[in-house]
Amino acid sequence: MTWEHLDAHLDTVPGTVSAYVGRPDAEPAWTRRADATHYAASTMKAAVLAALHRAAEAGALDLDAPVPVVNSFDSAQPGAPRFTCAQHYDNDDAVWARVGGTAPLRWLAHRMIVRSSNLATNLVIGHVGLPAVAEVWSLAGARHSVTGRGIEDFAARDNGITNLVTAADLAALLGALATGATRPGPIASPAACAEMLDVLVAQEHREDLAAGLPPGTRIAHKNGWVRGVRHGAGVVFPDDAAPYAVVVCTTRDAEGDDEDDADACALIADVSARVWSARHDL
């Protein structure tokens, strides 16, 4: 495989496909439209996770203290009423079972990543604030990514407040966590970065990037999907090569269906497999 062959293959895919491949803290080995913005879907939850750990390290909150689990949130649109999440649109009944009770922030953050819980995400954002998430993107060196609102904040969405990512920015964020786990970095302490990586490794949605890797390969990743959009962003830790970041973002020109999402998963898995085959040469 050559990168030119991979580019030619992706040229045949409808819509916009962006990608970034490279070692953390190094120049990329290959990019494709890496600065094109895509609707973030759930990939923005990685930045929310980092904001939470930064707040904990600053002493602003206790990750293990129980907090109320509610389904009512302030909109990012000034003057808009509070909004709620829909359980059928979520991926984690375990968080919904706690509504009316309490749960530790550490547990909510875990569910936000491993099951991609929207309710848990909004609860965490409520405790850290959107400016703290913006600070994470800035510290990572992201240039175009924005987390402007919580999940299902439709009043904000209808007024143009949105969540955007690029392949390059996602690689910068996850790469910063990977390098930050071994030496002091801009996001958090090595211990906190290592803990965040462990959460990302525990990701249970493994139908895209992880599907292109040999079984048992360690990958710290977050994916995201809504109709017409499917992204996968991660850092792979091979036993026989240095770690590398791989990000693939796909947005179709027209709103897709479940079959299109399956195709997008297969595409991302294929790119992941091709990058794996080139892991010694990145």
Secondary structure as UniProt FT lines:
FT   HELIX           3..10
FT   TURN            11..12
FT   STRAND          16..22
FT   TURN            24..25
FT   STRAND          30..32
FT   TURN            34..35
FT   STRAND          38..39
FT   HELIX           41..44
FT   HELIX           45..57
FT   TURN            58..59
FT   TURN            63..64
FT   STRAND          66..68
FT   TURN            78..79
FT   HELIX           87..89
FT   HELIX           93..96
FT   TURN            97..100
FT   STRAND          102..104
FT   HELIX           105..114
FT   HELIX           118..128
FT   HELIX           130..140
FT   STRAND          146..147
FT   TURN            151..152
FT   HELIX           154..158
FT   TURN            159..160
FT   STRAND          163..165
FT   HELIX           167..180
FT   TURN            181..182
FT   HELIX           190..201
FT   HELIX           210..212
FT   TURN            215..216
FT   STRAND          218..226
FT   TURN            227..228
FT   STRAND          229..237
FT   STRAND          244..251
FT   HELIX           258..277
FT   HELIX           279..281
//
